[in-house]
Amino acid sequence: MSRRATAWRALIAFAVVAVSLFLALTTPARLGLDLSGGTRIVLQAQEAQGRTPDAESTDRALEVLRQRVDALGVAEPQLVRSGSDRIVVELPGVQDPREAAEVIGRTAQLTFHPVRGEAQKAAPQAEDGSRALADPDRPDAFLELGPTALTGEGVSDARPDFDAASGEGWAVTLSFEKKAAGAWTRLTGEAACAAPGDPGRRVAIVLDDRVVSAPGMRETVPCGTGITGGSTQITGGFDAEGARELAALVKGGALPLPVEVVEQSTVGPSLGADAIRAGAWAALIGLACTAVFITAVYRLLGLLATVALSLYGLISYAAIVALGATLTMPGIAGFVLAVGMAVDANVLVFERAREEYGQASRRPKDLRRPLARGFAKAWSAVLDSNVTTLIAAGLLFALASGPVKGFGVTLAVGVLASMVSALVITRVLADWALGRGLVRRRPQATGMAGKGRLRTRLEQRPPRLMRSGSRWLLLSGGLLLVALAGVGVRGLELGVEFTGGRQTQYATERPVDAETARAAVSAAGFPEAVVQRADQDGASLVTVRTGPLEDAEERRVRAALAEHGGEVTVERDDLVGPSLGQELRDKAVLALAVAVGAQLVYLTVRFRGTLALAAVVAMVQDVLLVVGLFAWLGKPVDSVFLAALLTVVGYSVNDTVVVFDRLRELRRLRPGAPWETLGDLAVGQTLPRTVNTGLGAVFVLLALALSGGGTLTDFAVALLAGITVGIGSTIFTAMPLAVRLERRRGASASPERPRKRVREGTGAVV
């Protein structure tokens, strides 16, 4: 064994851990709005006056919106362009999105007009530009306005100020560009010539066909001279909030194109705190259960792997904060899930090391030698299983939207960190421990000397599953028909983000049963609404899902629930437009189709076409079985469920490629053996790894299902089902189908493409 290679691995492991610790201690995590609380608004640019939205006009609109949001005083807002015609606005801490959406979404066509007099009623714009609009200072009164004298483009700055002239209230101070300053001087000079009390002494400021202010000229303003100096102050009894809003609109100016709110999501701070706490508990409980299990099975090696797993958590977190990635609720689920999946590489190596130790003609004096061969022989399976998961994570990031992107990021980071943890850190720790004299004299304590109960039983009674392959395929087909029947009979309960509409989660002061809540919502005028009730962390929650719902209608629903449940607070509020819902549905179908195609291409490159086809058929079956289960259970199908499905795709292929990798190796060693025999041997030799890896993931997912609550519980249920059917489909669908395809093909050559050979005991490729 090369001491230089061992020294380099130790140096790399130390450097990675040290840098990760530094980043974790010095760089705060960036929490998504679903964890920190706040509002997320997606704006769609609309076509207007023959102008089609494009990236350039959307970027200009984004800068206008950025000025408005900054003027609102929101802490650390995030505004980004999505595609060529959408803008995503994230407002931390904003719990009432109506005001924010109203301010940032206005077209804001700002104009200044002379006032000609009073009118009896509102009048549309005439050919000369004059019109009559409501007087903001006098209800039921109207002002007759002259043509536009100045537009908002001439305003260089607008800010809320204390009204220095009156000594009370607030005002808005305007600063004008050089040319606009002259127009303002002329406009105010003409108004100052009117007699005191005459409406003509006023100047109207119009925003979106509404007079927001009509200040009159003070007696100190000289006739014909007007207000000079390029600035002025608008008074009118503003409070601080009104002055700030008007200043934000004036300063922001006009949007290049009108925008429409197509998605809006609000999360209360308590809900985000609960999600963080639940995710942290799930991670700790899952890691503890996994640590106990892997230590019991692999003894000293398992204990060292547990230490490496703890460092894996540190490395993953440090990578996330270093990338500046936003940690979301699905992202926490991805982080927790990756803890379970990180066990896989360790289990693959340890099982290979056990085989190498057991196949030795005499007990090795240096226990590091069979471990090194275990690492070398497991490398191919580790690579294939992790690449398939990375494909799923990449598709989530590319095709998903909103918080689910965070799941793709954390899953990908977790997979890469798990490889560093298993192949570098675990090996460094194991090399050091196995080199101690005390350990060499007690090989049973290392976990390599024992075969394990399952492997011993399989050697005594090898499985003979492939002889009944047709029976297993028929059984798989029957289960598939049951799943499809669920979709046909019960249908899929599509979430609001796929159908469009509004879903609001309320917390009530007193518990309200489901029937009472449904009756209250129906009496409020929404008999078709889907109403569900749940208890979470001692709180009584009512979820109402409807079609498109205006804010006034939502307040009506809230008031109806308050009659039975006392004080009602909004914990979460999601609004999705119908066009966006259709788009998200199309993206979900596209993501699944691309996932299947990408896995097929990768498997065809790594294996021969028959094995790739068998693996993909089993993977599609797993997806349909999970979908059918959710149809029968009536659970919601949303973007988080899509994330679970794509993860199931990765896990299903992950499990299958490990077995097929062993099949390929056995075919190389026994070229004349029947495919049924090779298939049984491959299943039997990899079954301990399959069971141990599956249990490691199950511990974590059970913790997430029991403590996650709400969406995270459904996510964990989907993955638990996916892991279960994934293990079954590998044995009872993929392998029997592969055996039959190979037998029909009549192939006698090796089932692999020409590839590089791995020299045992080194891991070097030759």
Secondary structure, DSSP 8 states (H G I E B T S, - for coil): --HHHHHHHHHHHHHHHHHHHHHHHHS--EE-HHHH-EEEEEEEE--BTTB---HHHHHHHHHHHHHHHHHHT-SS-EEEEETTTEEEEEEET---HHHHHHHHH----EEEEEEEEEESS-B---TTS-EEEE-TTSTT-EEEE-S--EEGGGEEEEEEEE-TTTSSSEEEEEEE-HHHHHHHHHHHHHHTTS-TT-GGGBEEEEESSSEEE--B--TTS-TTT---SSEEEEEEEE-HHHHHHHHHHHHH---SS-EEEEEEEEE-HHHHHHHHHHHHHHHHHHHHHHHHHHHHHHHHHHHHHHHHHHHHHHHHHHHHHHHT-EE-HHHHHHHHHHHHHHHHHHHHHHHHHHHHHHHSSS--S-THHHHHHHHHHHHHHHHHHHHHHHHHHHHHHHH--TTHHHHHHHHHHHHHHHHHIIIIIHHHHHHHHHTSHHHHT-GGGGTSS---HHHHHHHHS----GGGHHHHHHHHHHHHHHHHHHHHHT--EE-HHHH-EEEEEEEESS---HHHHHHHHHHTT-TT-EEEEEEETTEEEEEEEESS--HHHHHHHHHHHHHHHSSEEEEEEEEE-HHHHHHHHHHHHHHHHHHHHHHHHHHHHHS-HHHHHHHHHHHHHHHHHHHHHHHHHT-EE-HHHHHHHHHHHHHHHHHHHHHHHHHHHHHHH-TTS-HHHHHHHHHHHHHHHHHHHHHHHHHHHHHHHHHH-HHHHHHHHHHHHHHHHHHHHIIIIIHHHHHHHHHHHT--S-SS-S---B-TTT--B-
